[in-house]
């Protein structure tokens, strides 16, 4: 059984003394859906004995089963297991477990991706709208931004603060230099026309002071020269690998995947790429150990409008073994334009606001291929102008994906220690770190961050001991 405290400690990077979660009982039911508070849907085994096969059912609230034993919290489930089930999308059940259905689904996908290249967008979006019918009726994850994982951690934080009798809990703040949130822009280049448009796209972003990453498909779709790759690098943009050939079958068969993974890893070394994204956001996180990347960007926060349903239910990076996941937390441009038929930035602005409010990672996919037309390009320019205003307030860190990866790994190695009654962050890169504090406003968590990395006075009676 996984350590019930590990996910909480990795998330907050707080001293271990603040996390003491223990199982309420040794016997657990089979995995299913239940609640942990009114807003938090969980999936996993529970000793409460009440669970459901569907997230839309009337679910038992396990928060009422929590008990305190001295300064420990006794829970009817393992929080690390539940969080990993959500992040790794283990709650997603296949439409049918039958072998016949599985073969049929694979045949349909193969047929679609074989016919896809010459299909006009009008035909593709008709087929995709048909396949996505009913997406807006899906109750979980919650559209347009789901924070279930983050809310579970906040609920755990409230419980441990009450158990230990403290009015605030110190931790290593999420982002460097005291930034309140983070934003990254990424581009998946799907066609030769999209590759040709990339220089113009870089010009647009340079005019707004924003740098981004471009994900390149190594085989079959187009040929990319070393001079084109150098142009991205020389202008301060980032290059990552996008699938192998974007045929929709990267994760269809384990043996075939392993062969493709070898090629993908070779292209990563050739391009000098540290990041990866799969085609159409197809994914199997349990196979990621075959990929030699520092970070991945293939998991949506909410996947209602993607071919593979699910979502990681968090707006923060997290580790999948050795790989750091930078989840996609906003709607793709293709889905916005061609599935929702929306050429405004209203949805993007709403998602940005929701994520900034809770200090998360705002991440975008905008395809060069789909903003060549004047109407789409004007929408993207409006987004860039809005992001420029967001950046101007000085509270959001605009970074390349590789920079976020480097920071999150550095933060994971730092420690928050008490020295002479003061809280201090120690470790490589700690000069950019800040001490954050979580406190309670009623039954809600409020975060504050210190303005500079300097010793922060603790409360010797309750905190720094």
Buried (B, 14 or more C-beta within 10 A) or exposed (E): EEBBBBBBBBBBBBBEEBBBBEBBEEEBBEBBBBBBBEEBBBBBBBBBEBBBEEBEEEBBBBBEBBEEEEBBBBBBBBBBBBBBBBBBBBBBEEEEEEEEEEEEBBEEBBEBBEEBEEEEBEEBBEEBBEEBEEBEEBEBBBBBBBBBBBBBBBBBBBBBBBBBEBEBBBBBBBBBBBBBBBBBBBBBBBBEEBBBBBBEBBEBBEEBEBBBBBBBBBBEBBEBEEEBBEBBEEEEBBBBBBBBBBBBBBBBEEEEBEEBBEBBBEBBEEBEBBBBBBBBBBBBBEBBEBBBBBBBBBBBBBBBBBBBBBBBBBBBBBBBEEBBBBBBBBBBBBBBBBBBEBEEBEBBBBBBEBBBEBBBBBBBBBBBBBBBEEEBBEBBBBBBEBBBEBBEEEBBBBBBBBBBBBBBBBBBEBBBEBEEBBBBBEBEBBEBBBBBBBBBEEEEBEBEBBEEBEBBEBEEEBBBE
